[in-house]
Amino acid sequence: MDAWNSFTYFTEIEEYFWKKRGSHLLVSPLDWAIMETWQKAGVPLEAAFKGIDRAFESYSRSRRGAGKPLKSLAYCTDAVLDAAQEAQEAAAGKTPADRAPEPAPFDRHELRRYFDRNTEMLGAAAKAHAENPGLVTLWKEALRGLETCTVVLESPGALDVEDLERRLTLLDERIHAGLLLHASEDVLLRLRREMDSALAAYRRKMKAEQLALVEKQYLQKRLLEEFRVPRLSLFYLS
């Protein structure tokens, strides 16, 4: 597992996009969903930067680029994925000695602080939605799972970070599935309408597979924000 987390990954791409655009622009939920699909697909930062450069060059030559700034990372999707594919093909020819050494694993104290913070947020979510039994059960199950991860963390011997991440990712997936099941119809409709509006200008440009991933990540992010629930994966440790 790479020791960098997705918070750093996102902020570096965000800052690079700002510099290319020439002005500070708050990254939208759509842009965060797109960056999450890149991160989950293992797109290196260098490939993301190269793809953004290419997208800006292409946009500046197009009719739309005449006097109008590029506003969303959605326009960069194909260029970034192409750059990632090129990087993967180039890396395939390297020997293990040519590759950079693996970074050190996470510090146990840092992980414990992360678990404590997420435990507190899950407990607050359970109290805030006490009128919804399905959600309360979901939070309690997540808290038990997080407690198990804490026991693993504090066990003597070498820490298996990859196994810990598997446990946390499974908890994240269960939380997302539970939110889709137990969130009210009004909340889900409002978020889906918001998502459709945000994606309207980019649907034709994205491939069906990429679009489906972005929609999934967008809805997942907005549901977590709506219920003030943290991501538990170590990629979100910051």
C-alpha distance (Angstrom), angle and dihedral (degrees) to the residues before:
residue distance angle dihedral
M1 . . .
D2 3.77 . .
A3 3.78 112.6 .
W4 3.78 94.1 -140.0
N5 3.76 114.0 92.9
S6 3.75 130.2 -137.7
F7 3.80 92.5 -109.9
T8 3.80 88.8 67.3
Y9 3.80 90.4 40.4
F10 3.80 91.6 53.9
T11 3.79 96.7 43.6
E12 3.81 93.2 49.7
I13 3.80 91.4 52.3
E14 3.79 90.1 43.6
E15 3.82 92.3 52.9
Y16 3.80 92.2 45.2
F17 3.80 90.4 51.9
W18 3.82 90.3 50.1
K19 3.80 91.3 52.6
K20 3.79 92.7 49.1
R21 3.78 91.1 47.8
G22 3.81 92.5 47.7
S23 3.80 95.9 -132.4
H24 3.77 140.3 64.3
L25 3.80 112.2 -96.5
L26 3.78 125.6 174.7
V27 3.79 108.9 -117.1
S28 3.80 109.6 -118.2
P29 3.82 126.5 -134.4
L30 3.80 86.3 -104.5
D31 3.81 91.4 56.8
W32 3.81 91.2 48.3
A33 3.80 90.0 50.5
I34 3.79 89.8 51.8
M35 3.81 92.3 49.1
E36 3.80 89.3 49.9
T37 3.81 91.1 55.1
W38 3.82 88.6 51.5
Q39 3.80 92.1 48.2
K40 3.82 93.3 47.7
A41 3.81 89.9 47.8
G42 3.82 89.4 54.4
V43 3.81 95.8 -115.0
P44 3.84 106.8 171.9
L45 3.79 118.0 -128.5
E46 3.80 90.5 -117.3
A47 3.80 90.5 56.5
A48 3.80 90.9 48.0
F49 3.80 90.6 52.1
K50 3.80 92.4 46.8
G51 3.80 91.8 49.0
I52 3.81 91.7 49.1
D53 3.81 89.8 51.3
R54 3.79 90.8 51.9
A55 3.80 92.6 46.5
F56 3.80 91.8 52.5
E57 3.80 90.7 49.0
S58 3.81 90.9 50.4
Y59 3.80 92.3 45.1
S60 3.80 92.8 50.2
R61 3.83 89.6 55.3
S62 3.81 93.3 49.1
R63 3.80 127.9 85.9
R64 3.79 90.6 -113.3
G65 3.79 89.6 58.5
A66 3.79 93.2 62.7
G67 3.79 102.9 112.5
K68 3.83 94.9 -29.3
P69 3.81 122.1 106.0
L70 3.78 121.1 -130.1
K71 3.81 102.7 -106.4
S72 3.80 106.7 -176.7
L73 3.78 140.8 42.9
A74 3.80 86.7 -134.1
Y75 3.79 88.3 84.6
C76 3.83 88.8 57.5
T77 3.82 97.7 52.5
D78 3.80 100.6 99.1
A79 3.81 93.7 42.1
V80 3.81 92.0 50.2
L81 3.81 93.5 48.9
D82 3.81 90.1 48.1
A83 3.81 90.5 51.5
A84 3.81 90.4 48.4
Q85 3.80 90.5 52.3
E86 3.80 90.4 51.0
A87 3.83 90.5 49.8
Q88 3.80 91.0 50.1
E89 3.80 92.0 50.8
A90 3.81 91.1 48.1
A91 3.82 92.5 48.9
A92 3.80 91.5 50.6
G93 3.78 89.5 71.2
K94 3.81 95.0 54.0
T95 3.79 123.8 98.3
P96 3.82 119.6 -130.2
A97 3.82 89.4 -104.2
D98 3.80 90.0 58.9
R99 3.77 93.7 56.5
A100 3.78 125.6 89.1
P101 3.81 115.5 -100.1
E102 3.79 118.5 -100.8
P103 3.82 113.2 -96.2
A104 3.80 120.4 -115.3
P105 3.82 117.7 -85.3
F106 3.79 122.2 -103.1
D107 3.78 119.7 -74.4
R108 3.83 113.3 -106.6
H109 3.81 93.1 -133.1
E110 3.79 90.3 51.9
L111 3.79 90.5 50.3
R112 3.80 92.1 48.6
R113 3.82 91.1 53.1
Y114 3.82 88.6 49.4
F115 3.82 91.9 50.8
D116 3.82 91.8 46.7
R117 3.80 91.5 52.0
N118 3.80 92.9 48.8
T119 3.81 91.7 46.1
E120 3.80 89.4 54.5
M121 3.82 92.2 49.2
L122 3.81 93.1 48.4
G123 3.79 90.5 49.5
A124 3.80 90.6 51.1
A125 3.82 90.5 49.6
A126 3.81 90.6 52.9
K127 3.81 90.8 53.1
A128 3.81 93.4 44.8
H129 3.83 92.9 54.8
A130 3.79 100.4 36.0
E131 3.82 89.3 135.3
N132 3.82 91.1 65.6
P133 3.85 108.2 70.4
G134 3.80 92.8 -171.6
L135 3.79 92.5 56.6
V136 3.80 93.3 43.6
T137 3.81 89.7 53.7
L138 3.80 89.2 47.9
W139 3.81 92.7 53.1
K140 3.81 92.7 45.9
E141 3.81 91.4 51.7
A142 3.81 89.8 48.7
L143 3.81 90.2 50.1
R144 3.81 90.9 52.0
G145 3.80 89.9 49.5
L146 3.79 91.0 49.4
E147 3.81 89.7 49.2
T148 3.81 88.8 54.8
C149 3.80 89.5 51.8
T150 3.81 89.2 51.2
V151 3.81 89.9 54.0
V152 3.82 89.3 51.3
L153 3.80 89.9 48.5
E154 3.81 93.0 52.7
S155 3.80 95.8 44.5
P156 3.82 115.0 113.7
G157 3.77 120.3 -106.1
A158 3.79 132.7 40.4
L159 3.78 116.0 -18.4
D160 3.81 114.7 -122.5
V161 3.81 98.0 -145.7
E162 3.80 93.6 178.8
D163 3.82 92.3 56.0
L164 3.81 90.1 46.2
E165 3.80 89.6 52.7
R166 3.81 90.7 50.5
R167 3.81 90.0 55.3
L168 3.81 92.7 47.9
T169 3.80 93.2 46.1
L170 3.80 89.5 52.1
L171 3.82 89.6 52.4
D172 3.82 90.0 50.0
E173 3.81 90.6 51.7
R174 3.81 92.3 49.1
I175 3.80 91.4 49.2
H176 3.79 91.6 51.3
A177 3.81 92.3 47.9
G178 3.82 89.7 48.2
L179 3.79 92.8 50.3
L180 3.80 91.0 52.5
L181 3.80 89.2 49.6
H182 3.81 100.4 43.7
A183 3.83 105.3 29.1
S184 3.80 112.5 104.3
E185 3.79 120.7 -98.2
D186 3.82 89.8 -117.8
V187 3.81 92.1 56.6
L188 3.81 93.8 46.8
L189 3.81 93.0 47.4
R190 3.80 92.0 49.1
L191 3.80 92.8 50.3
R192 3.81 93.2 45.4
R193 3.80 91.1 50.9
E194 3.79 89.0 49.6
M195 3.81 89.9 49.5
D196 3.81 93.4 48.5
S197 3.79 90.5 50.6
A198 3.81 92.5 49.4
L199 3.81 92.4 48.7
A200 3.80 98.3 40.6
A201 3.80 95.4 97.5
Y202 3.82 94.3 47.0
R203 3.80 106.7 40.2
R204 3.80 94.8 96.1
K205 3.81 92.3 49.0
M206 3.80 96.5 51.9
K207 3.76 124.6 76.9
A208 3.81 114.9 -117.5
E209 3.81 93.8 -110.0
Q210 3.80 93.2 48.7
L211 3.80 91.7 45.7
A212 3.81 91.6 52.6
L213 3.81 91.2 51.9
V214 3.80 92.8 48.3
E215 3.80 91.4 49.1
K216 3.80 90.7 50.4
Q217 3.81 93.7 48.6
Y218 3.80 92.8 44.0
L219 3.80 93.8 52.2
Q220 3.80 92.0 43.6
K221 3.80 92.3 52.0
R222 3.79 94.2 46.9
L223 3.83 93.0 47.7
L224 3.80 90.6 52.5
E225 3.80 89.8 48.8
E226 3.79 91.4 47.4
F227 3.81 92.5 54.5
R228 3.84 95.5 32.2
V229 3.78 93.9 -122.7
P230 3.82 121.7 152.5
R231 3.77 129.0 -129.6
L232 3.80 108.1 -111.9
S233 3.81 100.6 -160.8
L234 3.80 115.9 110.4
F235 3.79 88.2 -120.8
Y236 3.81 86.4 76.2
L237 3.79 95.6 51.9
S238 3.79 107.5 122.7
